[in-house]
Structure formats: C-alpha cells, structure tokens
C-alpha cells in the first residue's frame, strides 16, 4: 500500500512534468508565431505597391476635413493614389 509521502511525491512529479510540458508548448507556440510573422513578411515583401483610395469627407466641419486632408497627404507621400470627395474644394489639388 502507498504511503502518503509517496502519493505526494508522485503528485509533485506530475506537477513538475505538467509545467515542463506547458513550458514546451508555450515555446513551440511562440516559435510558430514568430516563424509565421517572418514568413508573411517575406512573402509580401515583393508584392507591396501603392493602392488607390477613395476618401469621402462629407463632414461640414473644417476640423474633420483638416484631419482627412493630412491623412490624404501622408498617403500620397507614401506612394498611394488618393481621390478625395469633400465639401471643401481645393484651389490647388494634391498631385496623386
């Protein structure tokens, strides 16, 4: 018959092995996520190009237009083509 000391030591060993397997599983999970991220970045590296965007700024507030306009300028500088529809016409349109 098993004594209480041997039962406790068996339980402690199970807890140790469970935590080891949990650690191994976490390491595998983290490694696979990093591998997937690197693989995804490598696959999209050759296919990146500028996109065409349509921005509809239909707010009557000029503050909302200023934020949208700044966003459009940043996207044009990044190489995208932007078409802006707004209630505030521009005297000098942004090229792109």
DODO-921470 format. One record per residue (C-alpha): residue number from 1; residue in one letter; x, y, z. Coordinates in pm, 1 decimal, always signed. Last residue first. Example, Ala and Ser with C-alpha at 12.3 -4.5 7.8 and 13.67 -1.06 7.14 Angstrom:
<atoms>
<atom num="2" residu="s" x="+1367.0" y="-106.0" z="+714.0"/>
<atom num="1" residu="a" x="+1230.0" y="-450.0" z="+780.0"/>
</atoms>
This chain:
<atoms>
<atom num="96" residu="x" x="-151.7" y="+6180.7" z="-5678.0"/>
<atom num="95" residu="x" x="-76.4" y="+6550.2" z="-5716.2"/>
<atom num="94" residu="x" x="-252.0" y="+6742.9" z="-5438.9"/>
<atom num="93" residu="x" x="-513.2" y="+6976.2" z="-5579.8"/>
<atom num="92" residu="x" x="-455.8" y="+7353.2" z="-5576.5"/>
<atom num="91" residu="x" x="-773.6" y="+7551.1" z="-5511.2"/>
<atom num="90" residu="x" x="-911.1" y="+7266.8" z="-5302.5"/>
<atom num="89" residu="x" x="-1287.8" y="+7222.4" z="-5272.7"/>
<atom num="88" residu="x" x="-1431.9" y="+7194.0" z="-4920.2"/>
<atom num="87" residu="x" x="-1744.5" y="+6975.2" z="-4932.2"/>
<atom num="86" residu="x" x="-1519.3" y="+6677.2" z="-4996.0"/>
<atom num="85" residu="x" x="-1454.9" y="+6387.7" z="-5232.6"/>
<atom num="84" residu="x" x="-1087.6" y="+6292.8" z="-5220.5"/>
<atom num="83" residu="x" x="-926.5" y="+6056.6" z="-5472.0"/>
<atom num="82" residu="x" x="-594.3" y="+5924.0" z="-5346.7"/>
<atom num="81" residu="x" x="-323.9" y="+5732.0" z="-5532.0"/>
<atom num="80" residu="x" x="-70.1" y="+5578.1" z="-5297.5"/>
<atom num="79" residu="x" x="+306.0" y="+5637.1" z="-5296.7"/>
<atom num="78" residu="x" x="+377.8" y="+5700.5" z="-4927.0"/>
<atom num="77" residu="x" x="+373.9" y="+6077.1" z="-4992.8"/>
<atom num="76" residu="x" x="+20.2" y="+6038.7" z="-5129.7"/>
<atom num="75" residu="x" x="-82.5" y="+5851.9" z="-4813.0"/>
<atom num="74" residu="x" x="+58.3" y="+6127.6" z="-4593.2"/>
<atom num="73" residu="x" x="-121.1" y="+6397.1" z="-4792.0"/>
<atom num="72" residu="x" x="-450.1" y="+6204.0" z="-4765.4"/>
<atom num="71" residu="x" x="-412.1" y="+6174.3" z="-4388.9"/>
<atom num="70" residu="x" x="-346.7" y="+6548.5" z="-4363.1"/>
<atom num="69" residu="x" x="-660.1" y="+6611.4" z="-4571.9"/>
<atom num="68" residu="x" x="-865.9" y="+6383.2" z="-4351.9"/>
<atom num="67" residu="x" x="-751.6" y="+6565.5" z="-4037.3"/>
<atom num="66" residu="x" x="-812.1" y="+6906.5" z="-4195.4"/>
<atom num="65" residu="x" x="-1155.6" y="+6797.8" z="-4321.4"/>
<atom num="64" residu="x" x="-1263.9" y="+6696.7" z="-3973.5"/>
<atom num="63" residu="x" x="-1152.8" y="+7036.9" z="-3842.4"/>
<atom num="62" residu="x" x="-1336.3" y="+7209.0" z="-4127.9"/>
<atom num="61" residu="x" x="-1668.5" y="+7082.2" z="-4005.1"/>
<atom num="60" residu="x" x="-1930.3" y="+7017.1" z="-4272.3"/>
<atom num="59" residu="x" x="-1847.2" y="+6645.8" z="-4268.0"/>
<atom num="58" residu="x" x="-1867.5" y="+6465.1" z="-4601.2"/>
<atom num="57" residu="x" x="-1504.3" y="+6364.4" z="-4632.4"/>
<atom num="56" residu="x" x="-1526.7" y="+6076.3" z="-4880.5"/>
<atom num="55" residu="x" x="-1180.5" y="+5931.3" z="-4932.8"/>
<atom num="54" residu="x" x="-1129.7" y="+5696.4" z="-5227.5"/>
<atom num="53" residu="x" x="-803.0" y="+5507.0" z="-5216.1"/>
<atom num="52" residu="x" x="-587.6" y="+5350.7" z="-5488.5"/>
<atom num="51" residu="x" x="-305.9" y="+5130.7" z="-5359.7"/>
<atom num="50" residu="x" x="+70.2" y="+5159.6" z="-5380.5"/>
<atom num="49" residu="x" x="+286.1" y="+4850.7" z="-5408.5"/>
<atom num="48" residu="x" x="+399.0" y="+4560.9" z="-5194.6"/>
<atom num="47" residu="x" x="+425.5" y="+4228.6" z="-5373.9"/>
<atom num="46" residu="x" x="+794.0" y="+4153.0" z="-5324.5"/>
<atom num="45" residu="x" x="+791.9" y="+4198.4" z="-4947.7"/>
<atom num="44" residu="x" x="+459.4" y="+4022.7" z="-4901.8"/>
<atom num="43" residu="x" x="+605.5" y="+3672.2" z="-4886.2"/>
<atom num="42" residu="x" x="+897.0" y="+3773.6" z="-4664.2"/>
<atom num="41" residu="x" x="+667.3" y="+3949.7" z="-4419.4"/>
<atom num="40" residu="x" x="+434.4" y="+3651.2" z="-4401.6"/>
<atom num="39" residu="x" x="+725.2" y="+3411.6" z="-4346.0"/>
<atom num="38" residu="x" x="+862.8" y="+3629.7" z="-4066.7"/>
<atom num="37" residu="x" x="+523.7" y="+3651.9" z="-3896.9"/>
<atom num="36" residu="x" x="+457.3" y="+3279.7" z="-3935.1"/>
<atom num="35" residu="x" x="+800.4" y="+3194.0" z="-3790.0"/>
<atom num="34" residu="x" x="+741.5" y="+3428.2" z="-3495.7"/>
<atom num="33" residu="x" x="+401.9" y="+3269.3" z="-3430.3"/>
<atom num="32" residu="x" x="+548.7" y="+2919.6" z="-3462.1"/>
<atom num="31" residu="x" x="+824.9" y="+2998.9" z="-3214.4"/>
<atom num="30" residu="x" x="+577.1" y="+3143.0" z="-2964.4"/>
<atom num="29" residu="x" x="+355.9" y="+2832.9" z="-2983.6"/>
<atom num="28" residu="x" x="+654.3" y="+2596.6" z="-2959.7"/>
<atom num="27" residu="x" x="+781.7" y="+2784.3" z="-2654.9"/>
<atom num="26" residu="x" x="+437.0" y="+2775.4" z="-2495.4"/>
<atom num="25" residu="x" x="+403.6" y="+2402.3" z="-2555.7"/>
<atom num="24" residu="x" x="+747.3" y="+2339.8" z="-2406.5"/>
<atom num="23" residu="x" x="+656.3" y="+2544.1" z="-2098.6"/>
<atom num="22" residu="x" x="+328.7" y="+2355.1" z="-2057.0"/>
<atom num="21" residu="x" x="+515.1" y="+2029.4" z="-2097.3"/>
<atom num="20" residu="x" x="+755.0" y="+2133.2" z="-1823.0"/>
<atom num="19" residu="x" x="+467.5" y="+2250.2" z="-1602.7"/>
<atom num="18" residu="x" x="+291.9" y="+1917.3" z="-1640.9"/>
<atom num="17" residu="x" x="+614.9" y="+1728.3" z="-1573.7"/>
<atom num="16" residu="x" x="+665.7" y="+1917.4" z="-1249.3"/>
<atom num="15" residu="x" x="+301.1" y="+1876.9" z="-1142.0"/>
<atom num="14" residu="x" x="+320.1" y="+1505.5" z="-1215.6"/>
<atom num="13" residu="x" x="+634.7" y="+1482.3" z="-1006.6"/>
<atom num="12" residu="x" x="+461.9" y="+1664.9" z="-720.9"/>
<atom num="11" residu="x" x="+168.0" y="+1421.4" z="-735.3"/>
<atom num="10" residu="x" x="+404.4" y="+1123.3" z="-724.7"/>
<atom num="9" residu="x" x="+585.4" y="+1284.1" z="-427.7"/>
<atom num="8" residu="x" x="+253.2" y="+1337.4" z="-250.1"/>
<atom num="7" residu="x" x="+148.1" y="+975.4" z="-304.5"/>
<atom num="6" residu="x" x="+488.7" y="+853.3" z="-182.9"/>
<atom num="5" residu="x" x="+461.0" y="+1057.8" z="+135.5"/>
<atom num="4" residu="x" x="+100.7" y="+948.7" z="+194.7"/>
<atom num="3" residu="x" x="+205.2" y="+585.5" z="+197.9"/>
<atom num="2" residu="x" x="+124.0" y="+350.6" z="-82.2"/>
<atom num="1" residu="x" x="+0.0" y="+0.0" z="+0.0"/>
</atoms>
